[in-house]
Amino acid sequence: MDLRNLEVLAIHKYPEHMEECCKLINDEWPRSETARMMMLQASCDTLPTSLILIRDRTLVLGHCKLTRIPNIPESCFLETVVISKKFRGQKLGSFLMTKVEEYCKNELKLTMVHLSTKGQENFYSKLGYSVCAPVSIYGYSQQPLQSINKNYSNENIVAKPVPKENTSVRVNIPPPPPPPPINNGIIPISTLKSSKTYMSKVL
């Protein structure tokens, strides 16, 4: 295929291609058309952003969504990366990824990107991606340390009065439970578990 006729565009600037892009994505990962269209319509200049690979401004060949990573502001998460089944095996995936990375670097001013995959590790390795620790696009709670200490202070523990008839019996009040583990003042809401391989690349 002649790559000179290909472009990668932000779909919110070309909404006329949303319906075709929705069908392309759902052909790979079936989902409610309404939910999929809402995802595409949420695309904007400052993330999340849906980029489409298009030929001659008429035929949608691929898609990639860029999502913010709350705890890594210098990066974004690449997801829903797909090439039309009819046009696979023509290096369009590599072309799409190159243009997506250029967009992240030049338009979003990011210095790295993250993604997760299951079965395509070799493909991304050839593009310069390396295995990394899992990341979350949902972030973590920002509960201040002061509130943690307050919740676990002795002043919040009220001992029940000892009945008069048992005044000879000593009641031992157990110590308060220890606070949850703290990592730089951030408490994870949950432990991130996944069977996918997480990878990253410095731009």
GIMOBEL-V610807 format. One record per pair of residues at least 4 apart in sequence whose ideal C-beta (glycine too) atoms are under 6 Angstrom apart, sorted by sequence separation. I is the first residue (numbers start at 1). J is the second residue. D is the distance in whole Angstrom. If there is no record, write none. Layout:
# GIMOBEL-V610807
i = [I	I]
j = [J	J]
d = [D	D]
This chain:
# GIMOBEL-V610807
i = [17	26	31	37	55	102	103	104	117	125	143	9	26	31	83	87	124	42	43	54	55	69	104	43	180	52	53	69	53	83	104	162	26	40	66	67	83	52	51	22	64	65	159	22	50	65	49	64	47	48	63	157	47	62	114	18	61	152	61	152	11	97	12	21	61	148	11	12	62	76	75	78	24	64	74	74	75	76	77	78	25	75	10	11	21	75	20	145	10	11	21	8	9	17	53	143	8	140	141	7	140	141	6	51	5	5	28	136	134	24	77	134	134	69	132	69	131	132	70	67	129	129	128	124	121	118	116	117	116	115	114	112	113	1	112	8	112	3	111	105	101]
j = [21	30	35	41	59	106	107	108	121	129	147	14	31	36	88	92	129	48	49	60	61	75	110	50	187	60	61	77	62	92	113	171	36	50	76	77	93	63	64	36	78	79	173	37	65	80	66	81	66	67	82	176	68	83	135	40	84	176	87	179	40	127	43	52	92	179	43	44	96	110	110	113	60	100	110	111	112	113	114	115	63	113	49	50	60	114	60	185	51	52	63	51	52	60	96	187	53	186	187	54	188	189	55	100	55	56	82	192	192	84	137	194	198	135	198	137	199	200	139	137	199	201	201	199	197	196	196	197	198	199	200	200	201	90	202	99	203	95	203	203	203]
d = [6	6	6	6	5	6	5	5	6	6	6	5	6	5	5	6	4	6	5	5	6	5	5	4	6	5	5	5	3	5	6	6	6	5	5	4	5	5	5	5	6	5	5	5	5	4	4	5	6	5	5	6	4	4	5	5	5	5	5	5	6	6	4	5	6	5	5	6	5	6	6	6	6	5	6	5	4	6	5	4	6	6	6	5	5	5	5	5	6	5	6	5	6	5	5	6	5	5	5	6	5	5	6	6	5	5	5	5	5	6	5	6	5	6	5	6	6	4	3	5	4	5	5	5	5	5	4	6	5	6	5	6	6	5	5	4	6	6	6	4	6]
